[in-house]
Amino acid sequence: MSKTLKTLVAAAALAATSFASATPIVGINNLTFGQVQISLGNIDWNNDPLNLNPPPNGAATTMGSFVSQNLRTGSFLGVPVGSAGTIRDMADPTILPGETGNAFVMGAPTFVSKFLTFAAQPNWIFDANFLVAGTTVVGIPTPFLLGQNGANVSATMTVNGMACDDLNLNGVCDPGDDITKWTGIFSAQFTNTTIAGLAATLVGADGIPFTADDGALDNNTWSGTIEATRLPEPASLGLVGLALAGLGFASRRRQAK
C-alpha cells in the first residue's frame, strides 16, 4: 500500500471514529398536550378551556406545554415519562400579520427558534424550519390535513426542523453541536362533527372569514410524535469514499500485475 493510500485510509478511519463517537439527538418521543385552541390562522397550545386568559397578540412570544409519554427511544430515554416541555404558539403571518411573536410561515422554508424545549434536557434546542400546508377550509389554507372518518374529523399537522445539544451553550445550533433533523406529527380527533361543521365554527354565523363573529374550535387534547434522525456528515463520508476508492484502485493494480 502506497504512503498516500495509507494516509487516506488513516484519515477515513479517524473520520469514521469521530462520526461514531458523536452523541447527536436521535430517537422517538411521544407527547401529549392539554387543551389546544384553534382559530383562523392561530394555534394556542394549552389555552384554558373557557378562553378566560387568551395569550396576548403582537410581538410577545407565547408558549404552551406538553408531557412526554411512554414511547421513548434513543436520546429521549433521558427524558422521564411525565416530564414537561414547551411548544411555541403558532400564528399565520399572512392571516394575522400583527402576531409577530408567534409567526410561523406555512408551506415555505422558515426559521422558528426553539420551537420545542425539554425541561429534563435544558441544553437541547429544537428549531423548526418548515410547516407543511394542509387542507384549505372556506378558502383559507390551514396547517392541518383534515379527514372525515365516519362521524369524526381527524386533524394532522407536520413540522420539520433541526435539533442539537447546545454543548457550547451559545443558544444556537452550530456545527460543533452535531445537528440532527427532526419531524413532528401532531394530531387530534374532533368527534361528532364534519369538516364543513368545523369550517362553520371558524367563520361564524355570517359565513365570512375575519369578521367579528369568527369562532374557535372546541378545546381539544392533542398528541404528538417527534422523531430525530442523524444527518450525513459530508466531510467524513467523502473521506471514507475516497479511501475506499483508493483501496479498490490498489486492488485492481495488484490483479493487473
Secondary structure, DSSP 8 states (H G I E B T S, - for coil): --HHHHHHHHHHHHHHHHHHH-----EEEEEEEEEEEEETTEEEET--TT-SS----SS---EEEEEEEEEE-GGGGGS-TT-EEEEE-EE-TTT-TT-GGGB--SSS---EEEEEEETTEEEEEEEEEEE----EETTEE-S-EEEEETTEEEEEEEEEEEEEE-TT-SSS--GGG--EEEEEEEEEEE-S--HHHHHHHHHTTTT-TTSTT------EEEEEEEEEEE---HHHHHHHHHHHHHHHHHHHHHHH-
